[in-house]
Amino acid sequence: MSAIKVVFVHGYSVTNLDSYGELPLRLRAEAAAAGISIQVEEIFLGRYISFDDAVCLDDISKAFQSALADVIPDKSRFVCITHSTGGPVMRNWWNMFYKTTSGICPMSHLIMLAPANYGSALAQLGKGKLSRLASWVQGVEPGQGVLNWLELGSMEAWELNKDWIFNGADKIAASNTYPFVIIGQDIDRKLYDVLNSYTGELGSDGVMRTAAANLQARYILLNQDVPVKDATGNYTAEKLKVADFKQATNTPLRVLTKKSHGGETMGIMRSVKKDVTNDQSTETINAILDCIKVQNMNDYSALYTQFATETQAVQASEKVEVEKVSIGNHTYIHDKFSMVIFRVTDTEGRDVTDFDLILTAGPNDDPNSLPTGFFADRQVNSLNKNVLTYFLNYDIMNGSDAITDSTGKVIRDAIPGAQMLGFEIKPRPDNGFVRYLPCKIDAKPDMLDMALHPNGTTMIDICLQRVINKEVFRLEPLQGNDMPSETAGNFKDTKPGPDMVA
């Protein structure tokens, strides 16, 4: 393989190039042994400003395009290796400058280490609290512009990811870019923040959820029935129906053994040592080199299958974790998780920000039929109140065999799972001149299969009917030859009537 150029792009709120650790040097050494030439002068360590409140992802993307022109000749290609927020930064740049172009994208491979593709639950904590999390930031106040993108359910992330789900297959090619996701699922307990449970969240690396990193996501559109009058004269629109379903193209996902988000001991990037005899770095380097070796779609498809097999083996081997502490031991069960992002709007395109969303299961659409332990987290986007993110235990929802420890002792009994899944939504206002009607989609096995997939995210658009009362506007005939009196013409006490605008 001819010599390649490598561009590294760091994560969020980084202020020093030493954040890359020894990964670039180890990669160069291992690449040479694999027959890949990476020269020192062909490694570029990206640096960008994320700690200024005014800077947003679009600004960083445009600045990268300018920086690229300064150091890499036109029509020359490079491999990009990112960490954390660097993944969305480069995806945003890719989408901004090479979404519709018929030319060759200069980025041949996008290898994302623990990327925040669908955001991070930590982003909502606010700058003050985030600034002390050693696993993520580097001693400065994080910038609000980037933070807003990273919050779960941000509109910028929604639009980028929906476009990827529908059009990503068209972007993966030898003349465009091959994307990959590599992440760990372990917690560096030394970096655990006792005041913030997200830093020890199962299904994550202490900052990024595996489900939020994975590019192979899904999209579902649910539309509410048109309201009709029932026998009592009231309007109802009881059913939500699937109007669209789309799954993103296969994208390689590799979960590594005993890797967390940050830190020099377990961090997916910082823990890599330049010494080629350091075995703890081998798995990470080999995964990166496997990505670089991809040269065509056959290679890409083969690596997708390889990574899926290796990920399954890692997650099986790490199912039970025992942390030895001074008094007794702590046991953790590392299940696979799913993330579901709901966005609720109405038929006029307006956000619906006040609603109850209830998950149901069983033949009676009963929330009490959901298995114990299925729920991990719920978060409403602070800027877009109509977007709600659930983090669910996929293995418990889907059913799990009994879990035993190393001695064979059962530490969790077998769980039959939910078997089926439904959604019920109770929106507000539910009365007045403009209102919404409650509705649901019945719990079914196929909805469970569509909405939840292991290590992945599903985006669900719910479109509700906006019900406008006919009393909002009336045309009253003029009676007689005189204008109505102040009393006769007064309509300030008008109440909503029984009819709605068709």
C-alpha positions in Angstrom: 0.0 0.0 0.0 1.4 3.4 -0.9 2.1 6.0 1.7 -0.9 7.6 3.3 -1.5 10.8 5.1 -3.2 10.7 8.5 -5.1 13.5 10.2 -6.0 13.2 13.9 -9.0 15.2 15.2 -9.3 15.5 19.0 -12.5 15.6 21.1 -14.3 18.2 23.1 -12.7 21.0 25.1 -9.2 19.9 24.5 -6.5 22.5 24.8 -3.2 20.6 24.2 -1.9 18.3 21.4 -0.7 15.9 24.0 -4.3 14.7 24.2 -3.4 12.3 21.4 -0.9 10.5 23.6 1.4 8.1 21.9 -1.3 6.8 19.5 0.2 8.5 16.4 3.7 7.0 17.0 2.4 3.5 17.8 0.2 3.6 14.7 3.1 4.6 12.5 5.3 1.8 13.9 2.6 -0.9 13.6 1.5 0.3 10.1 5.0 -0.2 8.8 4.9 -3.8 10.0 1.6 -4.2 8.2 3.0 -2.9 4.9 1.5 0.5 5.2 3.7 3.6 4.9 3.0 6.5 7.3 5.7 9.0 7.4 6.2 11.5 10.3 5.7 14.5 8.0 2.4 12.9 6.8 0.8 12.9 10.3 -1.2 16.0 11.1 -2.4 16.7 14.6 -5.6 18.7 14.4 -6.4 21.4 16.9 -9.7 23.3 17.0 -11.4 25.7 19.4 -14.4 24.2 21.2 -14.2 26.1 24.5 -15.5 29.4 23.1 -19.3 29.9 23.5 -19.7 31.5 20.1 -18.1 28.6 18.2 -20.4 26.0 16.8 -19.8 22.8 14.7 -20.4 24.6 11.4 -17.7 27.1 12.3 -15.3 24.3 13.1 -16.1 22.5 9.9 -15.5 25.6 7.7 -12.2 26.3 9.6 -11.1 22.7 9.0 -11.8 23.1 5.2 -9.5 26.1 5.2 -6.9 24.4 7.3 -7.0 21.4 5.0 -6.2 23.5 2.0 -3.1 24.9 3.8 -1.4 21.5 4.3 -2.8 18.9 2.0 -2.6 19.4 -1.8 -5.7 19.5 -3.9 -6.8 16.0 -4.9 -4.6 14.4 -2.3 -6.4 12.0 0.1 -6.1 11.4 3.9 -7.2 9.0 6.6 -8.9 10.7 9.5 -8.8 9.3 13.0 -11.1 11.1 15.5 -11.8 10.9 19.2 -15.2 11.8 20.9 -16.6 15.1 19.5 -14.1 14.9 16.7 -16.4 12.3 15.0 -19.4 14.7 14.7 -17.0 17.5 13.7 -15.7 15.5 10.7 -19.1 14.1 9.8 -20.5 17.6 9.8 -17.6 18.8 7.5 -18.1 15.8 5.3 -21.8 16.6 5.0 -21.3 20.3 4.5 -18.7 20.1 1.7 -19.1 16.7 0.1 -22.9 15.9 0.4 -23.8 16.6 -3.2 -20.4 16.9 -4.9 -19.7 14.6 -7.8 -15.9 14.8 -7.1 -13.7 12.7 -4.9 -13.8 13.4 -1.1 -10.3 13.9 0.1 -11.1 11.9 3.3 -10.8 8.3 2.3 -11.4 6.7 5.7 -13.1 8.2 8.8 -12.1 6.1 11.8 -14.1 7.4 14.9 -12.9 6.4 18.4 -15.8 6.7 20.9 -17.7 9.3 18.8 -20.6 11.3 20.0 -22.6 10.7 16.9 -26.0 10.9 18.7 -24.7 13.1 21.5 -23.9 12.4 25.1 -26.1 12.4 28.2 -23.3 14.4 30.0 -23.8 17.4 27.8 -26.9 18.5 29.6 -25.0 19.0 32.9 -23.9 22.5 32.0 -20.5 24.0 31.6 -19.7 24.4 35.3 -20.3 20.7 36.2 -18.7 19.4 33.0 -15.5 21.3 33.6 -14.4 19.0 36.4 -15.0 15.7 34.6 -11.5 14.5 34.0 -12.8 11.8 31.6 -14.0 14.4 29.1 -12.6 18.0 29.5 -9.1 19.3 29.9 -9.4 22.1 32.5 -11.3 24.8 30.7 -15.0 25.7 30.6 -16.5 23.9 27.6 -18.1 26.0 24.9 -21.9 26.3 24.8 -22.1 26.2 21.0 -20.5 22.8 20.8 -22.3 21.7 23.9 -25.7 22.4 22.4 -24.9 20.1 19.5 -23.8 17.3 21.8 -26.9 17.4 24.0 -29.1 14.3 23.3 -31.8 15.2 20.8 -30.3 18.4 19.5 -31.8 19.5 16.2 -28.4 19.8 14.5 -27.6 16.2 15.4 -31.1 15.0 14.4 -30.8 16.5 10.9 -27.3 15.2 10.3 -28.3 11.7 11.5 -31.6 11.5 9.7 -29.8 12.4 6.5 -27.3 9.7 7.2 -30.0 7.1 7.8 -31.6 7.9 4.4 -28.6 8.7 2.3 -25.5 7.3 4.0 -25.3 4.4 1.6 -24.7 6.8 -1.3 -21.7 8.3 0.5 -19.8 5.1 1.2 -17.5 4.3 -1.7 -13.9 4.2 -2.8 -14.3 7.7 -4.3 -15.9 9.0 -1.2 -15.4 7.8 2.4 -15.5 4.6 4.4 -16.7 5.4 8.0 -16.0 3.2 11.1 -16.8 3.3 14.8 -14.6 1.9 17.5 -15.5 2.2 21.2 -15.0 0.6 24.6 -17.8 -0.2 27.0 -15.9 -0.2 30.3 -15.7 2.3 33.1 -12.4 3.6 34.5 -13.6 3.6 38.2 -10.7 6.0 39.0 -12.4 8.6 36.9 -15.9 7.9 38.2 -17.7 11.0 39.6 -19.8 10.0 42.6 -21.9 13.1 42.0 -22.7 12.1 38.4 -24.0 8.6 37.7 -23.5 9.1 34.0 -19.8 8.6 34.4 -20.5 5.0 35.5 -23.4 4.3 33.2 -23.5 0.7 32.0 -23.7 0.5 28.2 -21.2 3.4 27.9 -17.5 4.1 28.2 -18.1 6.6 31.0 -18.9 9.4 28.6 -20.3 8.0 25.3 -23.0 5.3 25.1 -22.2 2.6 22.6 -25.7 3.0 21.2 -25.1 6.8 20.6 -21.7 6.1 18.9 -23.0 3.5 16.4 -23.8 4.9 13.0 -26.1 2.1 12.1 -29.3 3.7 13.4 -33.0 3.6 12.5 -35.8 6.0 11.8 -39.6 5.6 12.3 -42.3 8.0 11.4 -45.6 7.6 13.4 -48.7 9.5 12.2 -51.8 10.0 14.1 -55.2 9.2 12.5 -57.4 12.0 11.3 -59.9 12.9 14.0 -63.4 11.7 13.7 -66.6 12.2 15.7 -67.6 9.2 17.9 -71.1 8.2 18.9 -71.1 10.8 21.7 -70.2 13.7 19.5 -66.6 13.9 20.7 -63.6 13.9 18.4 -61.1 11.0 18.7 -58.0 9.9 16.9 -56.9 6.9 18.8 -54.3 5.3 16.6 -50.7 6.0 15.7 -49.6 4.3 12.5 -46.2 3.6 11.0 -45.8 5.8 8.0 -42.1 5.3 7.3 -39.3 3.0 8.5 -35.7 3.2 7.4 -32.5 1.6 8.6 -29.0 3.1 8.0 -26.7 1.1 5.8 -24.3 -1.4 7.5 -21.4 0.5 9.2 -18.7 -1.4 11.0 -18.8 -1.1 14.8 -16.1 -2.5 17.0 -16.3 -2.7 20.8 -12.9 -3.1 22.4 -11.9 -4.9 25.5 -11.4 -3.0 28.7 -11.4 0.5 27.1 -13.1 3.6 28.5 -13.5 7.1 27.1 -10.5 8.9 28.6 -7.6 8.5 30.9 -4.1 7.2 30.5 -4.9 3.8 32.0 -8.0 2.7 30.0 -8.7 5.6 27.6 -9.3 4.4 24.1 -6.8 7.0 22.8 -4.6 8.1 25.7 -3.9 4.5 26.9 -2.2 3.5 23.7 1.6 3.2 24.2 4.2 3.7 21.5 6.2 0.6 22.5 5.1 -2.2 20.1 5.5 -4.8 22.9 2.7 -3.2 24.9 -0.1 -5.7 24.5 -2.8 -3.6 26.0 -2.6 -1.3 23.0 -2.6 -4.1 20.4 -6.4 -4.5 20.0 -6.9 -0.8 19.4 -4.1 -0.5 16.9 -5.2 -3.6 15.0 -8.8 -2.4 14.8 -7.6 0.9 13.3 -5.3 -0.8 10.9 -8.1 -3.1 9.8 -10.1 0.0 8.9 -7.2 1.6 7.0 -6.7 -1.6 5.0 -10.2 -1.3 3.5 -9.9 -0.4 -0.2 -13.2 -1.4 -1.7 -16.8 -2.3 -0.8 -16.0 -6.0 -0.6 -13.4 -5.2 2.1 -15.8 -2.9 3.8 -18.6 -5.5 4.0 -16.1 -8.2 5.2 -14.9 -5.9 8.0 -18.5 -5.2 9.0 -18.9 -8.9 9.5 -15.6 -9.3 11.2 -16.2 -6.4 13.6 -19.7 -7.7 14.5 -18.2 -11.1 15.4 -15.4 -9.6 17.4 -17.8 -7.2 19.2 -20.2 -10.1 20.1 -17.2 -12.0 21.6 -16.1 -9.0 23.6 -19.5 -8.2 25.0 -20.0 -11.9 25.9 -16.6 -12.0 27.7 -17.3 -8.8 29.6 -20.9 -9.6 30.6 -20.0 -9.8 34.3 -17.6 -7.4 35.9 -16.5 -7.7 39.5 -14.8 -4.7 41.1 -12.7 -5.5 44.1 -13.1 -2.9 46.8 -11.9 -2.7 50.4 -15.2 -4.0 51.8 -16.7 -6.7 49.6 -17.0 -6.6 45.9 -19.2 -4.8 43.4 -20.7 -6.8 40.6 -21.9 -5.3 37.4 -23.8 -6.9 34.5 -22.9 -5.4 31.2 -26.0 -5.8 29.1 -26.5 -4.4 25.6 -28.5 -1.2 25.5 -30.7 0.7 23.0 -31.3 4.5 22.8 -34.6 5.8 21.4 -35.0 9.5 20.6 -38.6 10.7 20.2 -39.5 14.0 18.5 -43.1 15.2 18.8 -44.6 17.7 16.3 -48.0 18.4 14.9 -49.5 18.4 11.4 -48.6 22.1 11.1 -44.9 21.5 11.8 -45.1 23.0 15.3 -43.3 21.5 18.3 -45.5 19.8 20.9 -43.6 20.3 24.1 -46.1 19.2 26.8 -46.9 15.5 26.7 -46.7 12.2 28.6 -45.1 9.4 26.6 -45.7 6.0 28.0 -44.2 2.7 26.9 -46.5 -0.3 27.0 -46.1 -4.1 26.6 -48.3 -7.2 26.7 -51.6 -7.9 25.0 -53.4 -5.2 27.1 -50.9 -2.4 26.3 -50.0 -2.2 30.0 -46.9 -0.3 31.2 -46.8 -2.8 34.1 -46.1 -5.6 31.6 -42.6 -4.1 31.0 -39.9 -6.2 32.6 -38.2 -5.0 35.8 -34.9 -3.2 35.1 -35.6 -2.3 31.5 -35.3 1.4 32.1 -31.9 3.2 32.4 -32.5 6.9 31.7 -34.8 9.5 30.4 -33.7 13.0 29.2 -35.6 15.9 27.6 -33.5 18.2 25.4 -33.2 21.6 27.2 -33.5 23.7 24.0 -36.0 21.5 22.2 -38.6 20.4 24.7 -40.4 18.3 22.2 -37.5 15.8 22.0 -37.2 13.1 24.6 -34.5 10.4 24.8 -34.9 7.1 26.5 -32.0 4.7 27.3 -33.3 1.2 27.6 -31.7 -2.2 28.5 -32.0 -4.1 25.3 -31.1 -7.5 26.8 -33.8 -7.2 29.4 -36.4 -5.9 27.0 -35.6 -8.6 24.5 -35.2 -11.4 27.1 -32.2 -12.7 28.8 -30.9 -16.1 30.0 -29.9 -16.5 33.6 -26.6 -14.7 34.4 -24.0 -16.5 36.5 -20.7 -15.4 38.0 -17.3 -17.1 37.7 -18.3 -19.7 40.3 -21.5 -20.6 38.5 -23.7 -18.8 41.0 -26.8 -17.3 39.5 -26.6 -13.5 40.0 -29.7 -12.7 37.8 -32.5 -15.0 37.0 -33.7 -15.5 33.4 -35.9 -12.7 32.1 -38.6 -13.4 29.5 -38.5 -9.9 28.1 -41.2 -7.6 26.9 -42.1 -9.8 23.9 -43.9 -6.7 22.4 -43.8 -2.9 22.6 -46.2 0.0 22.2 -46.4 3.7 22.7 -49.1 5.8 24.3 -49.0 9.6 24.1 -51.1 12.1 26.1 -50.4 15.5 24.7 -51.5 18.9 26.0 -53.3 21.2 25.7 -56.1 18.6 25.6 -58.9 21.2 25.6 -59.5 24.7 24.3 -59.6 26.4 20.9 -56.5 24.5 19.8 -55.8 21.1 21.3 -54.4 17.6 20.8 -56.0 14.2 21.2 -54.4 11.2 23.0 -53.4 8.3 20.8 -51.3 5.1 20.9 -49.8 2.4 18.8 -50.7 -1.0 20.1 -48.0 -3.2 21.6 -46.8 -5.6 19.0 -43.7 -7.8 18.5 -42.8 -6.1 15.3 -42.6 -2.7 17.0 -40.2 -4.1 19.6 -38.0 -5.4 16.7 -38.2 -2.1 14.9 -37.7 0.3 17.8 -35.0 -1.4 19.7 -31.8 -2.9 18.3 -28.7 -3.8 20.3 -25.9 -1.1 20.6 -28.0 1.2 18.4 -30.2 4.3 18.3 -33.7 4.7 16.8 -35.1 8.1 16.0 -38.9 8.2 16.2 -40.9 11.1 14.7 -44.4 11.3 16.2 -46.8 13.6 14.2 -50.0 14.6 16.0 -53.1 16.1 14.5 -53.5 19.8 15.4 -57.2 20.2 16.3 -58.6 23.7 15.7 -62.0 24.6 17.0 -64.4 26.2 14.6 -65.1 28.9 17.2 -61.6 30.4 16.5 -63.2 32.2 13.5 -66.8 32.8 12.7 -68.5 35.0 10.1 -71.7 36.5 11.7 -74.3 38.0 9.4 -75.2 41.6 9.9 -78.7 41.9 11.4 -80.8 44.8 10.3 -79.5 48.2 9.2 -77.5 49.1 12.3 -74.1 47.8 13.6 -74.4 45.5 16.7 -74.3 47.2 20.0 -71.5 46.9 22.5 -73.4 44.2 24.3 -74.8 42.4 21.3 -71.5 42.3 19.4 -69.3 41.2 22.3 -67.6 37.8 21.8 -64.9 37.9 24.5 -66.6 35.1 26.5 -66.8 32.7 23.5 -66.2 29.2 24.5 -64.9 26.3 22.3 -67.8 24.5 20.6 -68.3 20.9 19.6 -67.0 21.2 16.1 -63.5 21.4 14.6 -62.0 22.9 11.5 -62.1 20.2 8.8 
